[in-house]
Amino acid sequence: MNDESARRWRLVLGGEEDGTGRGLSEEDSGIDGVLAALYDERSASTRGGDRRGGGLGASAPRVARWLGDIRQYFPGSVVQVLQRDAVDRLGLTRMLLEPELLAAVEPDVHLVGTLLSLNGVLPEETKETARTVVRKVVAELEERLAERTRSAVRGALDRAARGRRPRGGDIDWDRTVRANLRHYSPSLGTIVPERLIGFGRRANSVRRDVVLAVDQSGSMAESVVYSGVFGAALASMRALSTKFVAFDTAVADLTDHLDDPVDLLFGTQLGGGTNIARALAYCQGLVERPERTLLVLISDLYEGGVREDLLRRVAELTGAGVQVVTLLALSDSGTPFYDHDNAAALGELGVPAFACTPDRFPDLLAAALRHEDLSRWATGD
């Protein structure tokens, strides 16, 4: 066993006396302490005394020190995992209710989801700090995803705007000639075009309507965050008319907040029950041009309302010409938990139901706008 492997095993065993005869360096002793405070239920004396507190307890200074320590010893991605574990294992949501502690936290999508679930109980003095944290994460997500989304959508709509089989008066002869120069016939002394290119259709003839219907039950927190960022990106495009509907057992139309994704996210109420049928009934009322409307339902499909109503609403939407896609999750968190029976029933109605990562969503959206077969997305191909 090499030195690094031995060191790692020593850290796994922890404590000052582990029977190996190998001691901990000063830095490793610090690492051992911060991990013990989170993961070891034994007393402080068994893991190095009060070197790092032997547990986080309810002391705000101790939590603040621990937050600083983990940032000293670990990279940002690991810090985020430790923070999530602290909230989940030790119930330290209280550390998100105090501005000085919240300011010390490494922000990520999961933290934003937790803050949104606490929105109703955040103290007044913490709310501005919480908004600052959320705005930082949203800005990072927008930088990563927004322009990619707009570019993918523009490409899909530009393709739709070009007539594949234009009539005589709609042929763009300049573009057609340039695209067919290689088909010049010496015997005829002219170009024989193999592909005719039409003028772009007028903007209002290709404008598409997009409705994002987002389940805001507690299990969908990460999906809600990403949906808000994507919704804001889509709303910034003139070629789209975008609506954003958040729902649990009630329905909230947050379309007016799409110009600011932070306001949009704080308008959600994470943690309630679910009535998908009621949300779809509301979305039906938003549809003005069924054949040009894409409805993206983002939900784990655990219906708290009447299942038959859910399936009937979907059948009515698709029967009217609305393109409906169901995303079981819009997140990076791996295979989602969802209602398999409802997913299968939607599939029988011709509505695919599958999960999608945020990085793939722009391409999925473009494919849907082009009316491509989305079965490969449903099978993960």
N, C-alpha and C positions, 0 to 999 in steps of 0.2 A: 504494500500500500504506500503510495507516494505521500509527501507531506501535505499536499492540498486535500487529498481524500481523507487523511487522518484528521486534519483540521475540521473538515465538514462533519465527520462522524462525532468529533468531540463537541461540536456545537449542537448536534442533534441530541446527544446525551445530556448536555447542559450541566449546570451546577459547578461547584468548586471541587467536590470530591466525587468522582465517577468510577473509581477503581481502575482507571487506565494508567494512572501515573503521569498523564500528560496534562499540563496546566493550560490555562487560557491566557492569551496575551491581553494587554489592557484594552485594545480595540474589541477583541472577541468577547471579553468580559462585558463590555458595553452592549454588544449585539445580543449576547445571552440574556442580559437584563431586560432589554426592551421586549424581546420575544417572550420571556417569562411573565412579564407584566400582563401580556395579552393572552397567552396560551396555557400557562401553568396555573393550576388551581391550588397548588400547595402554598404554604406560608412563605413569606419573604426569606425566612432564615434558611430554608432549604435550597435557595437559589441565589446565594450571595448577599444575604442580609438586606439592608435597605439601600443597596447600591443604586438600584433604579426604582425602588418603591415596592417591589414584590407584588404588584397589582395596581390597577388604575384607580379602583375605588370611586369615590364621589368627589375627590378633591380636584377642583379646577386647576390649581397650580400644577398638580401632579400630571393631569392630562395634558396641559400645555407643554410641560417639560418632555413628556413622552412623544408628543407630536414633533417637537424639535429634534429629539434623538433619532427617531426613525428616518427623518429626512437627512440626518448626518450620516447614517450608516447604510442606507439603501437607495437605489435609483428610484425615479418617480413612479415607474410602473409597479414596483414592489410596495412603495409607500401607499399607493391607492388600494392595493389588496389588503394591506394591514389595517388601513382606515375602515374599509368595508367590514372586515372581520371584527373590528372594535365595536362598530355599531351593531352588528348582528349578534355577536357572542356575548357582549357585555351590556347591551342595551344603552350604549352611550349616545343616544340621540340628544341627550342634554348638552353634549359638547357642540352641537349645531345650533343651540339656542342662545349661546353667548358669543357676542361679536368677536371678542379677543381670541376665543378658541376657534371659531369658524374661519377667521382670517389666517390661522396657522395651518389649515387643512389643504392638502394637495387636491385641487378640483378635478373632477372627471364626470363622465356622463352618469355614473351610478350615484355620485354625490348629489348631482343636480336632481335626479329622481327622488332621492331621500328628502332634499330640501322642499321640493314641490309637494311631497306627501305631508310635510310639516307646515305647509303654507298657512293653514288656518290657526296654528298655535305659535307661530314665530313672534317673539316679543318685538315691540315697535323698534327698539334700539338695534335689533338684529336684522331687520328686514332689508335695510340698505346694504349691509354687508352681504347678505344672501343674494341680493340682486347683482352685486359686483361679481360674486363667485359664478353665478349662472351666466352673466354676460361674458365672462372670460372663456368659459367652456363653449358657449354658443359661437363666439368669434372664431375660436379654433376650428369648430366644426364647419362653419361657413367657409373658412379659408380652404378647408379640405374638400368640401362637397358642393358648394353652391355653384361655382362656375362650371364644374363638370356637369351638373344637372342642367343648367341653362344651355350649355353647348350640345348635350345629347338631345334635348327637346328641340332646339333650333334645327338640328340636322334632320330629326324625324318630320318636323313640320315643313321644312324646305322640300323634302322629298315628296311629301303629299301635295305640295303646291305646284309641282311640275306635272303637267299632263303627260301620261305615258302614250296615249294615242290621240294626239290633238287633231281637231278638224282643220280644214284648210285655212280658215281665217285665224286660227289660234296657233299656227306654227311659227316659232321663232326661227326664221330662216338663217339669220346670222349665226346663231349657236348651232343650228342643224348642220350648216355647211362646214363649220370649223370642226365639229365632232365627227364628220364623215369624209374628211380630206383623203384618208387612206383608201377610200372606195372610189377613187377616180377611174373612169373607164376610158382608155385611149381610143378605143374603137367608136365610142359614142361621143367622145369629146366633152364629157360632162361627168359630174359626180352622181353616183347612184346611191342615195342615202339608205342606209339600213336601219337607222334609228331617227325618228322625228322627235324634236324637242319642242314642247309647247311653251307659250308664255306662262309665267306664274299666275295662278288664280288670284283674284283680289283678296286682300287680307281677311275681310269678313267672311269669305267663303271657306277658309281653312281654319279659322279661329276655333279652338277647342275649349270645352268646359271640363274642368277637373274638380271633383269633389273628394276631399280626404275625410273619411269618417273614422275617427280614432277612438278606440276603447281606452278609457282612462281608469280602469280598475287597477288595483295595486300591482298586479303582476305585469302590467304593461308599461311600467315607468320608463324604461329605456326606449321603448318604441315611441312613447309620447314625445320624448326629447328630440329624437331624430325626426319625427314627423313635423314638429314645429319648425325645425331648420329647413327641411325640404319644402314645407308649405310656404315659408317666406320667400325662398328662392323662386318657386313657381309663380307666386303672386307678383314678382317683380317683372314678369314677362308680359308684354302687351299681347302676344299671340295667344295667351291663355287667360281664361276667366277661372280663378281658383277660389274654391270655398273650403273652409276648415270647420268641421263639426266634431266636437268632443262629446263623449257620452259615457254615462254609467247607467243608473236607472233613470236619470234625467238627460236632457240634451242641451248642449250649450253651443250656439253658433258663434265662433270666435273669428269669423272672417275679417271683421273690422280691425283686428289686432295683427293681421299678417304683415303689416309694415314694420313691426318690431317683434321679433321672435321671443324676446325676453318677456314682454308684456303678454304675448300669447301663452307662453308656458305658465306664467303666474296666474293666468285665467283658467287653467285646468284645476281639477279637484281630484287628485289621485287617491285611490283607496276605496271607492264606492263599489256597489254591485254592478250588474250588467243587464241592460235591456236592449239587445241589438235590434230587435224588430222595431222598437219605438224610434231608434235612431234612423233606421232605413226609411221609415214612414216620413220622417222629417226631410230626409235627403230627397225623397220622391218629389216633395214640394219645391225643391230647388232646381229640378230638371226642367229646362225650357226647350232644349234641342236634344232629344234622346239619342239620335244617331251620331251626335258629335260630343257626347258626354262620356267621360271616363270616371267611374266611381271606384275608388280604392278603399276598401274596408280593411282596417288594420285592427285585428282582434284575435284573441285566442279561442273565440267561438264558444266559450262557456256561457250559454244563454240563461239568464235568470228570468226571462220572460217566457212567452209561449213559443215553443220551437216551431210549431206549424205556421205561426205568423211570420217568423223569420224567413222560412223557406218560401212562403207565399210572396213576401215582399221582394225577395231576390228574383223569383220567377216573373213577377210583374215588371220589374226593372229591365231584365234582359228581354222579356217579350216586347217591351216598348222600343227596344233598340239600344238601350244603355249598355256600354261595355263595363262589366263588373269584374274586379280582381280582388281576391282576398289574401292579405298577408297575415300569416299567423304571428309573425313578429318582424319588426324592423330593428335588428340589433346585431351585435357582435357576440352575443352570449351563448352561441351554440344552439343545439336542437331545442326548440321551445316545447313547453307543455301546452296542449290544446285538446279540444274536444274532437276526437277522431270521427265520431259518428256524424257530427254536423259538417265536418270537412268533407267526408265522403258524400253526404247528401248534396252539398253544394257542387261537388264534382259531377254528380249525375245531372245537375241542372246546367252543366256546361261552364261553371264558374270555378277556375282553378284556385286551390288554396295551398299556400306554401310559405315558408319563411324566406326572408331576404336580408342580406347584410346591407348596411348603408352604402358601402362602396359599390355594390352591384345595382342599387336602386336606380341610378340615372339610366343605365342601359335597359333595365326592365321597363322603366317608364317610357323610354323611346320606342321599345318594341311594342308596348301596348298601344301607343299613339299611332303606330304604323299598322295596327290590327294584325300583328303577327301571331302565330300559334304559340301560346305561352306554356305548352305542355312540357317543353324542355326545362323551363324554370321550375315547374312543379315536381319534376323528377330529379332535379339537381344536375342535369347534364350541362 
